[in-house]
Amino acid sequence: MSQDTQLAAAVAGFALLIFFGGLVGWLKRRRAVRRLRRHVAAHARGVAPSSPHALKRPVETSALIANLNRRLSQTSLARQLELQLVRSGLGITPNQLILGQIGACALLFLVGRYVLFGEEGSLPLLYAMAMATPAIVLPRFVLKYLQPRRVRQFESQLAQSVDVMAGALQAGSSLPQSFELVSREMPKPIGEEFSRLMQEASLGVPLEQTLDNMLERVPSMDLEMLVTAISIQYRVGGNLSHILKTIAHTIRERVRIRGEISTLTAQARLSSYIISLMPVGVVAILMVLSHDYIIKLFDPGITRFLLIGGIAGIISGFYCMQRIAAIEV
């Protein structure tokens, strides 16, 4: 076994060790949460915490895992991932995502290096590294896909929620009570966001700050308009129910216009996918039909630079076509 292979196996083993260590810490935290819930239920039943029917002493997480989680949480990458995970609606922490990426990357690398491409040389090692790359890149694309998708779902429910709030205000309810009604009656994601808003308000956070926090979790222009209107009404007063009805009408018109624009630009967006995938499809077909001919494209020299330039051109062209079809309302 060469030195490169030994080094790669050591790195992969260390990555798997970190991954499973993080998994053990996450399972212990979940056990601690379940114990806490049982503790609260025991208090509700009137059972003393020291009773044999109450909690057992929680198992502490090992110092290594706790130190690793703390260091990961302090990085700028973890803070950025935390906001992206909240905006995408996934119930995992940045530490779990990072450790999962490391473990999946190491696993794919080992499978590619020792199962699929077991030959000696730099090219099989390069193939194994390329096989492990999606474990790092793919979760980011999933997050970028889920964030605008969740915002669109939120905006599609916002007009109806504003109508519910306006009706509750006309019936004599207060604004926090109307928020609570929306959190109970509306489905996810808007019901979940208003439930978080009410939880923050119950902890003593000012109402304007809770609205700003929700706007940070859901970066929507429609929600920003609603938050601005509520903040101004809190300062200067006015008929909030009438303002909310006007906002609901405006939101419905914006949603309708966005739907018409999406229909008109569907052909351009579809063309960007077809044109970008055609070269990849041609290379894949030639790899099957004429492998000796197309494999020369991957040989060292000018052909490899042409390949890199072609990939860069495909990516830049796809990005430009998507930006042309993206019309803001």
GIGI-V625378 format. One record per residue. N is the residue number from 1. PHI is phi in degrees with one decimal (* if undefined). Layout:
BEGIN
[[N & PHI] [N & PHI]]
END
This chain:
BEGIN
[[1 & *] [2 & -73.4] [3 & -65.6] [4 & -61.7] [5 & -67.4] [6 & -63.2] [7 & -63.5] [8 & -64.8] [9 & -65.8] [10 & -65.9] [11 & -63.9] [12 & -65.2] [13 & -64.0] [14 & -65.5] [15 & -64.7] [16 & -65.9] [17 & -62.7] [18 & -63.7] [19 & -62.3] [20 & -69.2] [21 & -64.1] [22 & -64.6] [23 & -64.7] [24 & -64.2] [25 & -62.9] [26 & -66.1] [27 & -65.3] [28 & -67.3] [29 & -64.4] [30 & -63.2] [31 & -63.2] [32 & -64.6] [33 & -65.8] [34 & -64.9] [35 & -64.1] [36 & -64.4] [37 & -65.1] [38 & -65.5] [39 & -63.4] [40 & -64.6] [41 & -64.9] [42 & -65.7] [43 & -63.2] [44 & -65.8] [45 & -86.7] [46 & 84.3] [47 & -88.9] [48 & -68.4] [49 & -61.5] [50 & -83.9] [51 & -69.5] [52 & -62.8] [53 & -86.2] [54 & -86.7] [55 & -76.5] [56 & -87.3] [57 & -67.5] [58 & -66.2] [59 & -81.7] [60 & -78.4] [61 & -72.0] [62 & -60.9] [63 & -64.5] [64 & -64.9] [65 & -66.8] [66 & -63.8] [67 & -66.3] [68 & -64.4] [69 & -63.3] [70 & -66.0] [71 & -67.5] [72 & -65.9] [73 & -67.4] [74 & -84.9] [75 & -79.6] [76 & -66.2] [77 & -62.8] [78 & -67.0] [79 & -65.8] [80 & -66.8] [81 & -65.0] [82 & -61.6] [83 & -65.7] [84 & -66.4] [85 & -67.1] [86 & -65.4] [87 & -68.1] [88 & -85.0] [89 & 82.2] [90 & -86.6] [91 & -93.0] [92 & -125.8] [93 & -95.2] [94 & -60.5] [95 & -61.3] [96 & -65.5] [97 & -66.7] [98 & -64.2] [99 & -65.5] [100 & -64.5] [101 & -64.4] [102 & -63.3] [103 & -64.8] [104 & -67.0] [105 & -63.5] [106 & -64.7] [107 & -64.9] [108 & -65.2] [109 & -65.6] [110 & -64.8] [111 & -64.4] [112 & -68.1] [113 & -79.0] [114 & -109.0] [115 & -110.2] [116 & -88.5] [117 & -124.7] [118 & -89.8] [119 & -75.2] [120 & -80.3] [121 & 127.5] [122 & -81.1] [123 & -68.2] [124 & -61.6] [125 & -64.7] [126 & -65.9] [127 & -63.9] [128 & -66.3] [129 & -65.5] [130 & -66.1] [131 & -69.1] [132 & -82.7] [133 & -61.8] [134 & -57.4] [135 & -65.6] [136 & -92.9] [137 & -85.1] [138 & -60.7] [139 & -58.8] [140 & -66.3] [141 & -66.1] [142 & -64.2] [143 & -64.0] [144 & -65.9] [145 & -79.5] [146 & -73.6] [147 & -63.3] [148 & -65.0] [149 & -64.2] [150 & -68.4] [151 & -64.5] [152 & -64.7] [153 & -62.6] [154 & -62.3] [155 & -67.7] [156 & -69.3] [157 & -99.7] [158 & -68.9] [159 & -62.0] [160 & -65.0] [161 & -66.4] [162 & -65.3] [163 & -62.6] [164 & -62.7] [165 & -63.3] [166 & -64.2] [167 & -64.6] [168 & -66.2] [169 & -66.8] [170 & -66.4] [171 & -78.9] [172 & 104.1] [173 & -79.5] [174 & -85.0] [175 & -65.1] [176 & -60.4] [177 & -66.8] [178 & -67.7] [179 & -62.1] [180 & -64.8] [181 & -64.2] [182 & -64.7] [183 & -64.6] [184 & -84.9] [185 & -90.5] [186 & -93.1] [187 & -77.4] [188 & -68.9] [189 & -90.1] [190 & -73.1] [191 & -64.6] [192 & -65.8] [193 & -67.6] [194 & -70.2] [195 & -66.2] [196 & -63.5] [197 & -60.5] [198 & -68.7] [199 & -64.6] [200 & -64.8] [201 & -65.1] [202 & -68.6] [203 & -88.0] [204 & 98.6] [205 & -74.1] [206 & -58.3] [207 & -62.9] [208 & -64.1] [209 & -69.2] [210 & -64.3] [211 & -66.6] [212 & -64.7] [213 & -64.7] [214 & -65.6] [215 & -66.0] [216 & -69.2] [217 & -74.0] [218 & -125.1] [219 & -75.3] [220 & -121.2] [221 & -67.5] [222 & -66.0] [223 & -66.6] [224 & -62.4] [225 & -64.0] [226 & -66.0] [227 & -63.5] [228 & -63.9] [229 & -64.2] [230 & -67.0] [231 & -65.2] [232 & -66.2] [233 & -64.9] [234 & -65.8] [235 & -86.2] [236 & -109.7] [237 & 84.6] [238 & 135.4] [239 & -83.5] [240 & -69.0] [241 & -62.9] [242 & -65.4] [243 & -63.2] [244 & -66.8] [245 & -64.8] [246 & -64.0] [247 & -64.8] [248 & -61.9] [249 & -63.6] [250 & -64.0] [251 & -64.6] [252 & -63.1] [253 & -67.1] [254 & -64.7] [255 & -64.3] [256 & -65.1] [257 & -65.8] [258 & -62.9] [259 & -64.0] [260 & -66.1] [261 & -65.8] [262 & -62.5] [263 & -68.9] [264 & -70.8] [265 & -98.4] [266 & -64.0] [267 & -65.2] [268 & -65.1] [269 & -67.5] [270 & -66.6] [271 & -63.5] [272 & -63.7] [273 & -69.3] [274 & -65.1] [275 & -65.4] [276 & -74.1] [277 & -86.3] [278 & -61.4] [279 & -61.1] [280 & -64.1] [281 & -64.9] [282 & -64.8] [283 & -64.0] [284 & -64.1] [285 & -66.2] [286 & -68.5] [287 & -63.5] [288 & -88.1] [289 & -82.3] [290 & -139.0] [291 & -66.5] [292 & -65.2] [293 & -77.2] [294 & -80.7] [295 & -68.0] [296 & -65.4] [297 & -66.5] [298 & -96.9] [299 & -71.4] [300 & -62.8] [301 & 126.7] [302 & -67.6] [303 & -66.0] [304 & -67.9] [305 & -66.3] [306 & -64.7] [307 & -63.2] [308 & -63.8] [309 & -64.1] [310 & -65.5] [311 & -64.3] [312 & -63.3] [313 & -66.4] [314 & -63.8] [315 & -65.5] [316 & -66.2] [317 & -65.8] [318 & -61.9] [319 & -64.2] [320 & -64.2] [321 & -66.6] [322 & -67.3] [323 & -68.8] [324 & -66.0] [325 & -80.2] [326 & -88.0] [327 & -111.2] [328 & -81.4] [329 & -112.3]]
END
